[in-house]
Amino acid sequence: MREETVQQLKASIREQLDLDRAMSDEDFMARIEQTVFHWCRDQPLTASDKLQLVRRLYHAFRGLDILQPLIEDEAVTEVMINNYDEIFVERAGSMSRISLSFESRERLEDLIQAVVAGVNRVVNESSPIVDARLRDGSRVHIVLPPIALKGPTMTIRKFPDKALQMEDLIRLGALSAEAAELLRKLVAAKYNIFISGGTGSGKTTFLNALSQYIPPDERIVTIEDSAELQIRTVPNLVSLETRNANTEGKGEITMRELIRASLRMRPSRIIVGEVRGGEAIDMLQAMNTGHDGSLSTGHSNSARDMMARLETMVLSGAELPIAVIRQQIGSAIDIVVHLSRLRDHSRRVTEIAEITGVLNGEVALRPLYRFEEEEEREGSIIGGLKSTGHQLERIWKLRMAGLLKEERACMG
């Protein structure tokens, strides 16, 4: 279908309809079908082409316009709009530019405003950066000019309709069955676990999978900038989401406020989707005041680097001596799971380490598993997560959960 035809019919529909008047989706679809069938009297189309044209026109007004087919395409994992006429997609870990483009910069701006309005957020020149989400849960990050020099920028991270189970990650080679069994016991015994990794390494996916080990009789509070987690195995679930300030600069609800509020909700565990700043101190204090079994994620290049980044985050929110911060980290977090995106685009767990406290003024990390690369075959990295031979040192939570003997047998 030629783009000129689509734009012509869109203009015709705008002229025919009072788009400000409330109309149900069914009535609107019927009106579009009528317009297309009338146009087809002089321009014969196959039934398949007619259906495609109707859907394209409908989504131009009530959906995501040219992006809708990409959102519906299960093979597409990320959509990157650098400007109205420059769009890239990621499929199977590989990026490529597509030929589609919006009709104008104004049309892209209109779509962006519709997306953020759907989650009660605001983005404009004075507040040009915002996180949002689509109806299907896909994460959206938007940056507007003058910050974005090319024009309005939107990045959409899609998530599968069905969250991956740990068994799926084992099958995909992300980690070994032995390591997964260890993590299952650690989650059941309420160890505080922190997931680190780079952008696109699969932290949220792994956190979703790990949450499936949480006993269903617990009460969970999740805290996120933009809701992405898909926890479906725990009925007693409260999901909290931050809120940006309005156009008057008022009404902002930060992650720090939500963490503090969650402590009054009688949670069994607190799950912080991602820590980026001063809220790290509130998360650590929650872990240190009886909220065991908490989970969170953060950006880093390694498990050791994550410790340094946590220190920096805490310093941005509280004026504390480094020694005190390291003591907080050493006593709050039990396990660090680090994920990496390897050069063959695969996402793997590359390290599982235990935090054993503070040694010689530094947070002490004890590696339990490390990824070992064996070879590269036809562009794919062959290797797996191997035990370092170190035994878990902090075992009192396993003992309290009645899992100590079972765990010692598991780790040999």
N, C-alpha and C positions, 0 to 999 in steps of 0.2 A: 504494500500500500504506500503510495507516494505521500511524503510529508505535506506537500502542498494541498492535497485533497483533505487530509486530516484538519489542517488549519482552516481551510475553507468551510468545512462542516462545523467546526467549533465556532467560527464567527457567525454562521447561520443559526446555530442553536442559541447563542447569546442574544441574537436579535429577536428570536421567537419567544424566549422564555423570560419571565421576570425572575431572575436568579435570586433575588432577595426574598422572594415569597417562599415560605416553607413548603416543601414538597417531599413526600416520602421517597425513599430510594427506589421502591418499586414503580411509582408513578414516573419518576425521573428516567428510569431505564426504559419504560414504555414510550416516553416521549422521544428519547434518542432513537429507539428502534424505528419509530414512525418516520423520523427524519431521514434515517439511513435508507429505509425501504423506498421512500419517495425519491431520494436521490438516485437509487439504483435503477429506476425506470429507464433512465437515459444512459446509465453507466453499469452495465451488467457485471455482477460479481458472483463468485461461487458462494455457497452457503457458509463455508469455512471463512472466507474473506469477510463476509458480512458480519459474522459473529466476532471476528477479530476487530473489525472497525467499530462495532457497537461497544465492545469492551474498552477499546482505546479511548473513545469519546467519553464514556462514562467515567473512567478513571481520571480523565483530564479535568473533570469538574468535582467528582466526589472521592477520588482516590489520590494516588501519588503520581498521576500523569505518566510520563515515559518511564518512570522508575518502577511502576507497579509490576510489569512482567519480570523485572530483575528481582524484586522482593519475593515473588511467587516461585522463582526458579530455585529449586533446592540445591543446585550445584553452585550457586553464587553465595559466597560467605561474607563478602564485604563490597560495598558500593562507595566509591569515592568521587564526589563532585568537586572539581577544582574551580569550575566556573560554569556558567550556563551551557557552554558549548564544549566542555572538556570533562568527560566522564570515564572513569576507570572502574573495573570490577576485578575481584579476586575469585578465581575458581581453582580448587584443588591446590591452593598455595601459590598459584601463579597469577600475576597481575597483567591485565591487558586493557588497552583503550578500546572503547566501543564507538560505533558511528552515531549513536543517538545523541541528541542535544535538545535542550529546551528552546522554545521559540524565541525567548528573549530573557534578558537578565531579570526583568520585572516579573516574569512568570515564575522563575526560580525563587525570587524573593517572596512572592505570594504563597508558594508552597511551603517555604520555611516558616512563615508566620502561621500557617494553618497547622503545621506540625507542633510548634511550641505552644500554640493556644490549646491544643488538645490535651496537654498535660499541665495547663495553668502556669506556663512560664512566659517570660518576656525576653525578646532579643531585639536590640536596636543599636544605633551608633554609640550611645552612651554606655550600653551594656552589650558589647558585641560578641561575647562568648557564652554559650549555653549548652548544657547536656539535656537531652530529652529522650523520648522513646516513642516507638510506633505502637499501634494497637496490638500487633503480634508480639510485642516485647522486644523488638530489635532496638539496639542502642543507637542514638543519634547524637553526633557532636557537630555543632554549628559555630562558624566564625564568620563575622560580617566585616565588610570594609568599615573603617580604614585599616583595621588590623590585617585583614586578608587583602593583599594588594591586587590580585587578579580579579576579585569579585567575590560574591557570596560562596562560601565553602561549606559542604555538608558531607560528613562521613557516617555511613550506616553500617554498623556491625550486626549481622544477623545471627540468630540463634536457632537451633533446630527445634521443631515443634515438640519433639520428645527429647528431654534432656538425656545426655549420654550416661549410662550406668558405668560403674567401675569395671564391670565385665567387658564392656565395649572398649574402654581404654586399654585394658589388658590385651584384648584381641588386636587392637591397633598398634600395639607395641609401645604404648606410652609409659608403661611400667610393668614390672613383673608381678606374677600372682603372689609370690612370697612377700613382696613389699606391700602389696595391696592388703594382704591379710594382716600384716603388722599395723597398717594404718587403721584397719577396721577395729582392731583391739584398742588402739590408742584413742580413737574417737569414742568408743563405748566406755572407756575408762576415764573420759573427760579430760584428756590432755589438751592444753591450749596449743593450737596448731596455726602456724603462719605460712601462707603460700606466697612465694616470691617468683618473679620472672619478668622478662621483657614484654614489650608491647606485642600482642598477638600470640603469646606463648601458650594460651589456654588456661589462664588462672581461674577465670569465672567458671569455665566448663569443669575444671577439676574440683573447684569448691562445691559446685552442684553435686558432682559425683560423690564427694566425700560426705556431704550432708545426708546422703542416703543411709549412712551408718548410724545416724542419730536415732536413739530409741523413740518410737512413736508416742510414748506417754509423757514426753517432755514438753516444755513451753519454750518456744524460740522467738526471739526478736531479731529481725534483720534490719540493718541500717545501710542505706546506699544513697549516693548522689543521684543516680538514675536507676530505678528498679530493674534488675536484670536476673536476679536469682530465681530459680524454678524449684523451690523446695516443696515436694508434693507428698512426702512420706510422713510428715509431722502435722497432724490436724490443728494443734494449738499453736498457731503461727501468727505473729504480728509483723507486718512489713511497714517500715518507715522510710520516707524519702525526703531529702533536703528540699528547701524551697529558696529560689533566688529572690532578691529584693524586687519590689515593684518599680514602676516608673518614677515614683517619688523617693526611691531609695529606702523604703520601709518594708517590713514583713519578711525579712530574710530569716530562714531557719537553718542553722548550720549543723554539720555532722556532730560537732561537739555538744550542741544542745540536745540532739537526739540521743546520743550515747548516755548523757546524764539522765534524760527522761526515761530511757529504757530501764535504768536501774530501779525505778519505782514501779515497774510493771511485773515484778516477780518472775523474771526470766530464768529458765534453767541454763540457757546458753545465750550469748549474744554473738551475732554474726555481722561483722562490719565488712561490707562488700569490697572496699578498697580504702586504705588510709593514704592520704597525700600530704597532710600538714599537721597542724597543732592538735588535731583530734587524736593523734597517736598517744599522747599522755593520758587522755581520758580512757582510751582502750586499755592501756597497760594497767591503769589503776583499777579498772573494772575486773581485769583478769587477776589482779592481786588482792581483790577484796571478796573472794568467794565465788566468782562467776567462772568456774572451771568449765572446760569443754568449748571455750570460745574459739571462733575461727575468723580469719581475716586474710587479706591479700595486699600486696604492695609491689611496686616496680623496682627491680634491681637486676644486676648482672650476675649475682651469685648469692649464696646464703650468707657469706661473710659480708658482702657489699650491703645486703639488706640490713644488717646490724648497724652499719655506719649511717645508712639512710634513715633508719628509725631514730637514731640519735639526733640527726639534723631536724627531723620532723618535730620531735619533742621540744627541741630548743626554740623552734618557731612559735611554740604555744606556751612555753613556760621557761622562766629563768632559773634553771637548776644546774648544779655542778655536774660535769660529765660523769664523775664517779657515781653520783646518785642515779643518773639516767641509766647507766650501764647496769647498776644493781636492780633497777626496776625491770629492765629488759630481761636480765638473767633470771629473775624470780618469776616473771609473768609468763613468758613464752617457753613452752617445753620442746616443741618440734618445729623445724623449718623444712618445708618441702620446696625445692627450687625446680622450676620448669624452664626449658629452653626451646627455642625454635631453631632446629639445626639447618645446615646449608642445603639439605634436600627438602626443605619446607616441612619436615615432620616435627611434631610437638612431642617432646619427651620429658619425663621426670629425670633430671640429671643429678640430683642430690637429695638425700634425706638425712638431716643432721639433728642431733639432740643438743639442746642448750643445757649445759650442766652447771651454769652459774657464772661467776666472774673469777678469772684467774690472771694474776699479775696485772690487774687493772683493766683487762679486756674481757668482753663477753666470750665465754668458752664454748666452742662448737665441737661436737664429737660426731664425725661422719659415720652414719650407719650403712648407707648405700650410696654408691656412685655409679654414674653411667660410664661404661667402657665401650669405646668404639673398636670393633674388630676389623672391619674392612668396608670399602665402598664398592657396591656391585650395581652396575647399570644405573648409576645416579642415585641409588638408595644407600643410606648408611645402615650397615649391619652392626648390631651391638645391643647391649641391654644393661639393666640396672643390676649391679653386683653388690653383694654384701661385703663390707669392709672387714668383717670379723669382730667388730666392736659390739659388746653387749650394751643394752640399754642400762644407763646408770640410775636414772630416777625411776624407781620401780614401785614407789609407795602407792601411786594411784592404781596401778595394775593389781597390787595386793588388795587394796580396798574394794576393787571391782571383782575380785575372785578370779583374775585372769593371769596371775603371775606364773603358775606352773605351766599353763598352756603356752604362754609367751616364751618362756625359757626353752621349751621343747621346739617352738617354731624357729627361734634364732640359733638353735644348735648349741 
